[in-house]
């Protein structure tokens, strides 16, 4: 169910402003002033996790999910898990498939095996959940199936969750609504952004400003049990704080409907 408190913003959108402790603190306060109550931590500078938590609490923001480097998932898992426990954040996300796994069916299978093992450790040892974020390259076809379909089939629902980026699903030629249902029950965090054509090219847009069918998308997310609705915009064509406000303003009427 979408509530105001479950609409978050991906800090990667505001990465230019979050590279120092002072910048992160100021960004958190601006987001709270805009009306956000939650954030996804990604793309910030090398800031002490305790400060991240302190500043989030100061601004009344929940840390709902993260994106973390693949090498930390492989080599620094215990410390990474403890950071998430400090933040009361149960969703650990991988923002992109490492390049070395992308070129073949066996590469994706290998990644699925390794990621499944990491996810199982996070779940069994820390009660944390691994989630995978797609781009468009996972829609390349190998032997009649897309790489993303392969990853769904070759991982267990209880181990690996998905964090669909619906812009990239559409960019890859998939149907966002169909894919929400394909990973139904395995997606507790979703990435929302819009797509528009400008100067003959597809570009990122604020939610409701582009051509994606957001009423149907939100209905599908509601139907499949999405917990966190995360606004992200990889590149903004206006001030990023203005962009994330436009997207929040679009989503709020849906949150009001769910709270009735």
N, C-alpha and C positions, 0 to 999 in steps of 0.2 A: 504494500500500500504506500502510495506517495503521500508524505506529510511535508509540511514546510521544513521540519527538522531533518528530513531524509534527503533533501536536495543539497548536494555538495558542489564544490568547485574544485577542479583539478589545478593544483598549484603550478603545474607545468605551463599553463596558460599565462601565468604571471611570473615566469622564471626570471625575467630581467629585474624583478623587484625583490627577489628572495635569496640573494646570494650572500647577504651578511645578516647577523643577528638583528641589527637595527632595521634592515629592510624587511625581514620576515615579520618582525613585530608590527611594523607599520602596515604591512600588507594584511595581516590578520585583522587589525583594527578596521581597515577600510572595508574588508569583506563583511565583517560584522555590521558595520554601518549601512552597507548596501542591503543587508537582510539575510545573508547566509548564516547557517548555524553549524555547518560541517565543511571539512576540507579533505581532499586526498593529497597526501604529501608525495611530491615528485618534483625533481628539477631544482631543489633548493641547494644552497651552498653547504659547505662543510660546517654545520652548526651542531653544537652539543645537543643530543636528543633530550636532555633534561630541560634545556632552554626552549626547544620546540614545544614540549609539553607545557611548560610554564606560560609561554606566550599564547598558546592555543586556549588554555584555561582562562587566562586573563581576558581574552576576547570572547569567551563563551562558545568556542568552536570545538566540535567533536572531530577527532581524526578517524575517518571511517575506513580508509584504505590507503595503500601506498603503491608506488612502483619502485622497485629496488634493482640494483645491478645483478646480472646473472652470476658474476664471479663471487658476489657475497652469498648468494643462495648456495653455491657450490662449496665455498671455502670458509665462510664466516657465519654459518647458520645459527649457532647458539647465541652469538652476540646480536644478530639481527632479530631473532625471536624475542630476546629480552627487551630490545628497543620497542617492539610492538606491544609487549605486555605493559611496559611503562606507559605507553600511549593509550592503552585500552583499545587497541586496534586489532581486530581479528583477521583482516583480509590483507595478505601480502601479495602484491601483484608484480608480474613481469611485464614490462611495457613493450617489449619487442623480442621476437625470436632472434637469437644470435645468428649472425650471417653464415657461420659454418654449417648450420643445419638446414639451410633453405633450398639447396640446389637439387635435392633428390628425395624420393620417397623414403629411402633408408635413412636419410638425414632427419626427416620428421619423425620417423619411428624411433630413432635413437634419442632424440630430444624427449619424446613422450615417455620413454622408459626412465630416463634420468630425472625428468621433472616429477614423474609419479613417485619415485623414491623420496625425493626431497619433500613433496607434498605429504606423503605418509608420515615422515618424521615430524613435520610441523604439526600435523593433526594429533598424532599419538602422544608426542612428548609435551606439546605446548597448547593444544586445542586451538591452533591457528589454522587458517585456510589459505591455500595457494590458489591464485586466480591468474588466468592468462589473457592478455590483451592483444587483439589482432590488429593487423593493418590490411592492405589489399593484397599483398603478395601471397598470403595463405589461400587465395582463390586460384592460384595456378593449379592446373590439373596434372595429375600423375596417374597413368594407367586407369583413366576414366573416373577418377575421383579428385575432389579438391583436397589440398593439404589440410584445410581446416576440418573437413569431414573426417579425414583420417585421424586427426588428433582427438576428435570427439570419440571415435570408435576405439581408439587404442589407449584411452585413459579411463579410469573408473570414476563414476560420478561422486563417490564418497571421498576420492582423493583430489581430483583436479577440477576446479571451477573455471568458468569462463567469464570474462569481462568484455563483452562485445563492444567494440567501437562501431557504432552504427553508420557513421559517415564512411568508414573504410570498408564496411560490408557492402554498402551501395557502390562505392568506387570500384570494388572488386567484381561487381556484376551480380552480387547476391541480393536477395530481398531481406531488408532488415526485419520485417514482421515474421517472415518464415524462419529466419535464423534465431530470433528470440524464442520461438517455439521449439526449434531443434535443440536448443540448449536449456529448455525449460526445466526448472528445478536445479540446474547447475549454475545459474547466473544470479548472484545476489547483488552484484555491482554492475551498472551499465554506464557506458560513456555516451553522452548526448551532445551532438553538434549538428549543424545543418550544412547543406551544400547548395551553392548558387553558381550560376554561370556568369562570369564577368570577363569581358574582352575575349570571348570565345573559349574560355578555360573554366574548368570546375575549380572553385575555391571554397574555403571554409567560411561559414556564416554563423551568425547568432541563431539560436533556436527560434523558429517561427519566421525567420527572414529569408529562408531558402526554399527549396523545392521538395524536401522530404516530407512524407506523410506522418506528421507528428501526432495527430489524434489517434491514428491506428497504431503507431509505435507505442504510445503511452498505454493504450488499452492492452496491447500484448504484454507489456512489462507488468502491468497490474495482474493480468491473468496468470502469469508464470511465476509470481512471487519475488520479483525484484525488491531488494531492500533499500538500496542506495542509488539515487539518480544523480549522476555526476556530470556536471557541465564542464566541457573542455572545448577549447578552440586553439588548435596548434599555432595558427597565425591569425592575428586580428588586423582588420583594415581600419580600425579606429582605436582609441585608447582601450587597452584590455579590461580595465575596470568598468568602463562603459559597456563593453561587450558582454561581460558576465552579468551585469545588471539587466541588460535587455533579455538575456536568456532566462534569468530568474523570473523576471516579470511575466514572461510567456508561460512559464511552468506553474506559477502560483495558483491560477484559477483551477488547475487540475488537482492541486494539493487540497484546495478548499472543498472540492467535490468529494475527495476521499475522506475528509474529516467530518462530513455530515453524519 
